[in-house]
Structures are given as structure tokens and as C-alpha cells.
């Protein structure tokens, strides 16, 4: 059993949410994998960062889905200095 932290959801709720998504969006990727060290490195030097926001994007021509991560300040406004888009799509078996 995982330790529940503030602002987290249970494994059961996570499974329910992702299952519902997969049922309704079967042709889309199930998720994206982020490298923590790369995220830390990318957003170093932005002390005002308190949150991260992830946007779904799509490459022109190929239609490939990509996640774009941007830092956000405590007021929840995006900090538009640095963007991270090196998430790896999860394989079909995950």
C-alpha cells in the first residue's frame, strides 16, 4: 500500500480515471513518461516555480501527441521562460 500524501488520490481512483480515459480515447496515447532529473535541470533557476502545468500538443503533419510542461508561479500563472517537451509516450502495453 502506498503512503497517501496531501493532494494525492488513491490507487483505486487513479485506476478508475485512467480506465475511463482509455475506454473513451482508445486511439490516443495512454500517458507520457517524464525524466525527473531532466525536469529538475530544465527548471533550475526559476525560484518562483511552485507548480507545473502540462499541456497536450500535436505535431503538425504527423499528428503525434506531445506533452508540453511549463512552470507556474504560486498565482498559477505560467512562467513562459522555459518549456519542456521531452516526454516519452508510454508503450501500448502500459
C-alpha positions as CSV (number, residue, x, y, z in Angstrom):
1,X,0.0,0.0,0.0
2,X,1.3,3.4,-1.0
3,X,1.5,6.2,1.6
4,X,-1.1,8.8,0.9
5,X,0.2,12.3,0.7
6,X,-1.7,15.5,0.8
7,X,-3.3,16.3,-2.7
8,X,-3.0,12.7,-3.9
9,X,-5.6,10.2,-4.9
10,X,-5.9,6.5,-4.1
11,X,-4.6,3.8,-6.5
12,X,-8.2,2.8,-7.0
13,X,-9.3,6.3,-8.1
14,X,-6.2,6.5,-10.4
15,X,-7.1,3.2,-12.0
16,X,-10.7,4.3,-12.4
17,X,-9.8,7.6,-14.0
18,X,-7.2,6.1,-16.4
19,X,-9.5,3.2,-17.3
20,X,-12.4,5.6,-18.2
21,X,-10.0,7.7,-20.3
22,X,-8.8,4.6,-22.2
23,X,-12.3,3.5,-22.9
24,X,-13.2,6.8,-24.4
25,X,-9.9,7.7,-26.1
26,X,-8.6,4.3,-27.3
27,X,-6.7,5.7,-30.2
28,X,-4.7,8.2,-28.2
29,X,-1.6,7.5,-26.1
30,X,-2.3,6.3,-22.6
31,X,0.3,8.5,-20.9
32,X,3.7,10.1,-21.0
33,X,6.9,9.4,-19.1
34,X,9.0,12.2,-17.6
35,X,12.6,12.1,-16.5
36,X,12.7,13.7,-13.1
37,X,16.4,14.7,-13.3
38,X,15.7,16.4,-16.7
39,X,12.7,18.3,-15.3
40,X,14.8,19.5,-12.3
41,X,17.6,20.6,-14.7
42,X,15.2,22.3,-17.1
43,X,13.5,24.4,-14.5
44,X,16.6,25.2,-12.3
45,X,16.9,28.9,-11.9
46,X,13.2,29.6,-11.7
47,X,12.8,30.0,-7.9
48,X,9.3,31.4,-8.4
49,X,8.1,28.0,-9.6
50,X,5.7,26.3,-7.3
51,X,3.7,24.2,-9.7
52,X,3.9,22.7,-13.2
53,X,1.2,22.7,-15.9
54,X,1.1,20.1,-18.7
55,X,-0.5,20.9,-22.0
56,X,-1.3,18.4,-24.7
57,X,0.1,19.4,-28.1
58,X,0.1,17.8,-31.5
59,X,2.8,18.0,-34.1
60,X,1.8,19.5,-37.5
61,X,1.8,17.0,-40.3
62,X,2.4,13.8,-38.2
63,X,-0.4,14.3,-35.6
64,X,1.9,12.9,-32.9
65,X,0.7,13.9,-29.5
66,X,3.3,15.6,-27.2
67,X,3.1,17.0,-23.7
68,X,4.5,20.4,-23.1
69,X,5.3,21.2,-19.5
70,X,5.6,24.8,-18.3
71,X,6.4,26.1,-14.8
72,X,3.8,28.1,-12.9
73,X,4.0,30.5,-10.0
74,X,2.0,30.5,-6.8
75,X,-0.6,32.6,-8.5
76,X,-1.0,29.8,-11.1
77,X,0.2,31.9,-14.0
78,X,2.5,30.2,-16.4
79,X,6.2,31.2,-16.3
80,X,6.9,31.4,-20.0
81,X,10.7,31.4,-19.8
82,X,11.3,27.6,-20.3
83,X,9.3,24.8,-21.8
84,X,9.9,21.0,-21.5
85,X,8.6,18.7,-24.2
86,X,10.7,15.6,-24.0
87,X,8.2,13.3,-22.5
88,X,8.2,9.8,-23.9
89,X,4.8,8.3,-24.9
90,X,4.0,5.2,-22.9
91,X,4.1,2.0,-24.9
92,X,0.7,0.4,-25.8
93,X,1.2,-2.3,-23.2
94,X,1.2,0.1,-20.2
